């Protein structure tokens, strides 16, 4: 499954951005989808996850500020980010996991820069 992200950019602290990820093939075999982020020299960390049925989970640092959503018919997963902070600056990656195997797919990443 090929994932393509969009929506990154430069925003001032306190601002909002919406990241979008579209799967170019059917996601009928996909279970959880999510967004991760990575800064230079650090590991890629989970930001938010959404199950096929809509169950969501967030890392504590983004709770109340970020919202993940998913449209199974359109093969998309979005991340609405509000009240952005400089520490949210990172490359954000979309991820999709197969339901019945260990296969996992990644997008190419989109850079989010939050200026203070």
N, C-alpha and C positions, 0 to 999 in steps of 0.2 A: 504494500500500500504506500503510495507516494503522498506525502503531506506537504502542503505549501502554506506558509504563514505570510501574513501581511499585517500592517497597522502599526509597526514600530515607528519610533521617531524621537524627536526632542520635545520635551515639555517642561514647564516650570513646576517647581514644587507646589503641591496643592491642586494641580491640574489632573486631567483625565485622558486616558487613551483606551482604545478598544483594539485588541488583537484578534485576528481571525485566522482560522486554520481550516483548509478544505482538503479532504481526501480525494484524490483524482480517480480512485477506484471505489467500488462498493465497500461499505463498512459493515456489511451484514455479519461478518465473522469477527468483528471487533467488539471487545468488551469495554474496558475502561479507556477513557481518553483524558489527557491532562496537559497541563502546562508546567514546564520546568524553567529554571533560569540558572545562568552561570556567569560568574565574573572571572576575570583573568587570574589564573593560578589556583582557582578553587574548583571544587567538584560541582557537578550539575545537581541542583536541589529541586525537589518537588515544590510547586507553588499551589496548585489546585488540581483536583482530580474529580471526574464525573463518571459515574457508571452508566451503563446503557439505559437503565431505568430512571436515571436522573439523580441518584444519590450523589451528594457532593462532599468533599473534604478539602480543607484549606490548611496551609501552614499558619501557625499562630500569628505571624507578623503581618499577614494580609487579611485576616478575618475582619469583616466589617467594611473593608475597602475594595476588595476584589470580588467579582462574581463570575463564575464559570457557567457557561450554558452550552447546550448541545442540540443539534437538529439532526436526528438520524436519517431523515428523508433526504436532507441536503448534504449529508456527509460532512458536516461542519462542527467545529467546536470553537467557541469564542471566549475571550477573557476581557471583561470590562474592568478597567482599573481606575479607581478614583482616589482622591486625596494622596496623590503620589508623593513619595519622599525620595530624596537623593539616594538613599540606600536601596531603592528599588531598581536602580540602574543596573542593567545586565543584558545579556543576550537571552531572549526567551525562546524556548523550543516547545513545539507541539509534539505530543507523543500519543501513540495508539498501541494498544496491546490486544493480541489475539485472545479470543475467549477459550480456545481449546488447545493452545500450544503456548510455548514460552516466547514466541516471536513478538518483537516489539519494533515499532517503526518511529523514526524521528524526522521532523522537518529540518530545514536548513538553518533555522534560527532567524530571529528578527531583533534588532538592537533597540532597546529602550533606554533613553538617557534622560534623567531628571535633574534639572539644574536647580541650585539653591538660590 
